[in-house]
């Protein structure tokens, strides 16, 4: 009998990306894979249902859970999927009130009491990092002990809610087991990062550190916080080796908030990768103020071919407002250093920052064109729960706080002095002026290495064209 089933609730690519959905991707629920590894390590029969990847319906999820005869169901949710998670819990409770439903993830960690009050089918919420909380919680549930001594929880007690003391963050990440990749659907079949970020198939995601020291007002850090902790180079390599040997993975996307922060670890990992000669390439994200020519050279020699930088804006005033703590000159230098090292530089940009104006929007569009980036993403400023902006949004503009729309691809926040139509216009302008240039078009043609690449690039083009020709919403503020 399965003791616990972890569930990634249904969430279509259309829900996440809207008209850009064909250019979207399906990525594995890394958090659930880590929790599943912990519960299995501690002797609990464990299963994972990734309904988002397998397109399972709510009824199919409920039926499988009941057939497994589990006592506990752990559900993860980002803000845009918390309603879906609530629906899963509601159906489970309707079918068997004896099953304990546990909700976790970034949204619950940011708004624990509000989430539990809105979705009454959640019995218990796990706040923050759940690696040890879930084990402590299950032990208390199994023995009938009071939950008040379990750190990192919010739970129902009579007609009210009880929130326990916070749990310290995990500092030695190497003491954790590898993610339970084997409990997920087939990695090579069901998951694929965006194809324009790939050189090889199949590809997988990896997180090798937690936390970010940055203070950007649009980032939510409620799960991992500002305390930066990392797996050792040796542990990280063994995870890569596991994916390479046992799952056939040939490209690794390292999804740390800032992979280049620990330089000694990075250099050591690159040394190991060069020595072991695995036939694998990799990409990562980093801050522009933390790369150097020497570091980039080492990364290139170890198989890194692409780096994504959070550039955000072409206006120094905007960068200062959102507390990015970088300069335009640092951005320009980092992109050039990356090019010089033979690595493909890419940039994330945001449309609709606090204090944004027509002039700063124009500056961002032109800055993205001027930089020698290979790829650029332009998302809308979104006040995610747990971020500073979520608490202060009304100071800077109009915020439509609909959790189901907080995905970065819909206008939910409009700075004072602008309109939703203006933001949509500049989003389209940014995409069209960046991508419909001979240099970018030729680069895409050169990257076609298989029919799979060609298919996904074509679908991505169709998706982009649909987004660009969509008529703007008229006379609305959000």
SVG drawing of the C-alpha trace seen along z (x, -y; Angstrom):
<svg xmlns="http://www.w3.org/2000/svg" viewBox="-18 -59 59 61">
<polyline fill="none" stroke="black" stroke-width="0.4" points="0.0,0.0 1.3,-3.4 1.7,-5.6 2.1,-8.9 1.4,-10.2 2.8,-13.5 0.8,-15.3 1.7,-18.0 -1.8,-19.2 -3.2,-19.6 -1.9,-22.7 -1.8,-23.0 0.9,-24.8 -1.9,-27.1 -2.6,-28.0 1.0,-29.0 1.8,-30.7 -1.5,-31.6 -1.0,-32.4 2.7,-31.6 1.9,-28.1 3.3,-26.4 6.7,-27.8 6.4,-26.6 7.8,-23.5 7.1,-20.8 9.5,-20.7 9.7,-18.1 8.5,-19.0 11.9,-19.1 10.6,-19.9 8.3,-16.8 11.1,-14.6 13.2,-15.8 10.5,-15.3 9.7,-11.8 13.3,-10.9 13.2,-11.9 10.1,-10.0 11.3,-6.9 14.6,-7.1 12.8,-7.1 10.8,-4.0 7.5,-5.4 6.0,-3.8 6.0,-6.7 4.6,-7.6 4.4,-10.7 1.6,-11.7 2.6,-14.5 -0.8,-15.3 0.6,-18.4 3.0,-16.2 0.7,-13.3 -2.5,-15.3 -4.4,-13.4 -7.8,-14.6 -8.9,-15.4 -11.1,-12.3 -8.1,-10.1 -5.9,-11.5 -8.5,-10.8 -9.1,-7.3 -5.4,-6.5 -5.0,-7.8 -7.9,-5.7 -6.6,-2.6 -3.2,-3.1 -4.9,-3.2 -2.6,-6.0 -3.0,-7.7 -1.4,-11.0 -1.4,-13.2 1.1,-15.9 0.3,-18.5 2.6,-21.2 1.4,-24.5 2.7,-27.7 0.4,-30.7 -1.2,-30.0 -1.8,-26.3 -3.1,-26.7 -6.7,-26.7 -6.0,-23.4 -4.4,-22.0 -7.5,-22.9 -9.6,-21.1 -7.5,-17.9 -7.8,-18.1 -11.5,-18.7 -12.1,-15.6 -9.9,-13.5 -11.8,-14.6 -15.1,-14.0 -14.0,-10.5 -12.3,-9.7 -12.3,-12.1 -9.7,-9.8 -7.0,-10.9 -4.8,-13.7 -4.2,-16.4 -0.9,-18.4 -0.2,-21.4 3.3,-22.9 5.2,-25.0 6.0,-28.7 2.5,-30.0 1.6,-28.4 4.9,-29.5 4.1,-33.1 0.5,-33.2 -0.1,-30.3 -3.1,-31.5 -4.8,-33.1 -4.3,-30.0 -5.6,-27.6 -8.6,-29.9 -9.5,-30.0 -9.1,-26.3 -10.8,-24.3 -9.8,-20.9 -6.2,-21.4 -5.6,-19.8 -2.0,-20.9 0.4,-23.3 4.2,-22.9 5.9,-26.3 9.3,-26.8 11.8,-24.0 9.9,-20.7 12.7,-18.1 12.7,-17.5 9.3,-19.0 7.6,-16.3 9.4,-13.5 8.7,-15.1 5.1,-15.7 4.5,-12.1 6.1,-10.7 3.7,-12.8 0.7,-11.8 1.6,-8.1 2.1,-8.2 -0.8,-10.6 1.4,-13.3 0.4,-16.9 1.5,-18.8 2.3,-22.0 5.9,-20.8 6.5,-20.3 8.3,-23.4 7.2,-24.9 3.5,-24.1 0.1,-25.7 -2.8,-23.3 -6.4,-23.3 -7.3,-23.0 -11.0,-23.1 -12.4,-26.1 -9.1,-28.0 -5.6,-27.7 -2.3,-27.1 1.0,-28.3 4.1,-26.7 7.6,-28.2 9.6,-28.4 12.0,-25.6 15.7,-26.4 16.8,-26.1 18.9,-23.1 22.5,-24.2 24.3,-20.9 22.5,-20.1 24.8,-17.1 23.0,-15.2 19.9,-15.1 19.2,-12.1 19.2,-12.6 15.8,-13.6 13.6,-10.5 13.7,-10.8 12.5,-7.2 9.2,-8.0 8.4,-10.7 7.1,-9.8 9.8,-9.0 12.2,-12.0 13.1,-11.8 9.5,-11.2 7.4,-13.6 9.7,-16.5 11.5,-19.0 12.8,-22.5 12.1,-25.1 13.7,-23.8 15.4,-27.1 17.4,-26.7 18.6,-23.2 21.5,-21.8 20.8,-18.1 17.9,-15.8 17.0,-14.5 17.5,-17.2 16.8,-17.5 16.7,-20.2 18.9,-20.3 19.0,-22.6 22.4,-22.6 21.9,-25.4 19.2,-27.2 18.6,-30.8 19.7,-34.1 21.4,-37.0 19.7,-39.5 17.1,-42.0 15.1,-42.5 11.7,-43.7 9.9,-41.5 11.4,-38.2 9.7,-35.9 12.2,-34.2 9.8,-32.6 10.9,-29.0 14.7,-29.2 15.3,-32.8 18.4,-35.0 20.7,-32.4 22.7,-30.9 23.6,-27.3 25.0,-24.8 25.6,-21.2 29.4,-20.5 30.9,-20.1 31.3,-16.4 27.6,-15.9 26.5,-18.0 28.6,-15.9 27.2,-12.7 23.7,-14.0 24.7,-14.9 26.3,-11.4 23.1,-9.7 21.0,-11.5 23.5,-10.8 24.0,-7.0 20.6,-6.0 18.2,-8.2 20.1,-8.9 20.2,-12.7 22.6,-14.5 21.9,-18.2 21.6,-19.6 19.9,-22.9 21.0,-24.1 18.1,-26.2 19.8,-27.7 18.9,-31.4 22.6,-32.2 24.8,-29.3 28.0,-31.3 27.8,-32.7 30.1,-30.0 33.2,-30.4 35.4,-27.7 32.6,-25.1 32.0,-26.1 35.7,-25.8 35.9,-22.4 32.8,-21.1 34.2,-22.2 37.5,-20.4 35.5,-17.2 33.4,-17.5 36.5,-18.0 38.3,-15.1 35.4,-12.6 34.6,-13.5 30.9,-12.9 29.2,-13.5 27.0,-16.1 26.5,-19.9 24.9,-22.3 23.4,-25.8 22.8,-27.9 21.7,-31.4 23.9,-34.0 24.2,-37.6 26.1,-39.9 28.2,-41.2 29.5,-37.8 31.1,-36.6 34.7,-37.1 36.6,-36.2 38.5,-33.5 35.3,-31.9 33.6,-31.9 36.6,-30.3 36.6,-27.5 32.8,-27.0 33.1,-26.9 35.8,-24.2 33.6,-22.1 30.6,-22.1 28.6,-25.2 27.2,-26.7 24.5,-29.2 24.0,-31.5 20.8,-33.4 21.1,-36.8 18.4,-38.7 18.8,-42.0 15.2,-43.3 15.5,-46.8 17.5,-49.1 17.0,-52.0 19.4,-52.5 16.7,-54.4 14.4,-51.3 17.2,-48.9 17.8,-51.1 14.1,-51.3 13.6,-47.5 16.9,-47.0 18.6,-45.0 22.0,-46.4 23.7,-46.2 24.6,-48.9 24.0,-49.1 27.8,-49.0 28.0,-45.7 25.3,-44.2 27.1,-45.3 30.5,-44.0 29.0,-40.6 27.4,-40.0 30.6,-40.8 32.7,-38.6 30.3,-35.8 30.5,-36.2 34.3,-36.4 34.3,-33.1 32.3,-31.4 29.2,-31.0 25.7,-32.1 24.4,-35.0 20.6,-35.3 18.6,-37.8 15.4,-38.0 13.6,-41.4 10.4,-42.7 7.8,-45.0 6.0,-47.2 8.3,-47.9 7.3,-50.2 7.9,-53.7 8.0,-52.6 7.4,-55.2 7.2,-55.3 10.8,-56.4 12.1,-53.5 10.1,-51.1 11.7,-52.4 15.1,-52.2 14.5,-48.5 13.4,-47.6 16.5,-49.3 18.8,-47.9 17.7,-44.4 18.4,-45.0 21.8,-46.6 23.1,-43.8 24.5,-40.9 22.1,-38.4 21.2,-35.1 17.8,-35.0 15.6,-37.3 12.4,-36.8 10.1,-39.7 7.6,-39.0 5.2,-41.3 6.0,-42.6 4.0,-40.3 3.8,-41.0 4.2,-37.4 3.1,-36.5 6.1,-36.7 7.8,-39.5 8.2,-43.0 6.2,-44.3 3.3,-42.1 3.0,-44.1 3.6,-47.5 2.0,-47.1 -0.7,-49.7 2.1,-52.3 3.3,-52.0 0.2,-51.2 -3.0,-49.2 -2.7,-45.5 -5.3,-42.9 -4.6,-40.2 -6.1,-37.2 -3.9,-34.2 -4.8,-32.3 -3.3,-35.0 0.0,-35.6 2.1,-33.8 4.2,-36.6 2.5,-36.4 -0.7,-38.4 -0.9,-42.0 -1.9,-42.1 0.1,-45.1 0.0,-48.5 2.3,-51.2 0.9,-54.7 0.7,-56.7 0.5,-53.7 -2.2,-51.3 -2.5,-47.6 -2.7,-48.4 0.6,-50.3 2.3,-47.4 0.9,-44.9 2.1,-47.1 5.7,-47.2 5.7,-43.5 4.9,-42.9 7.3,-45.5 10.1,-44.0 9.6,-40.5 9.1,-41.6 12.1,-44.0 14.4,-41.5 13.5,-38.3 12.6,-39.5 16.1,-40.5 18.4,-38.7 21.0,-37.9 18.5,-36.1 16.6,-34.4 19.9,-33.0 21.0,-31.9 17.8,-29.8 18.3,-28.2 21.8,-27.3 20.6,-25.7 18.3,-23.2 19.9,-19.8 16.9,-17.5 13.3,-17.3 12.4,-17.7 14.2,-21.1 12.5,-22.1 9.0,-21.1 9.4,-23.0 10.9,-26.1 8.0,-26.2 5.5,-25.8 7.3,-28.5 7.1,-30.8 3.4,-30.2 2.9,-30.9 4.8,-34.2 2.9,-35.3 -0.4,-34.6 0.7,-36.6 1.8,-39.5 -1.3,-39.7 -3.7,-39.4 -5.8,-42.5 -5.1,-44.4 -7.8,-44.6 -9.4,-48.0 -10.1,-50.5 -9.0,-48.5 -6.5,-49.3 -5.5,-45.7"/>
</svg>
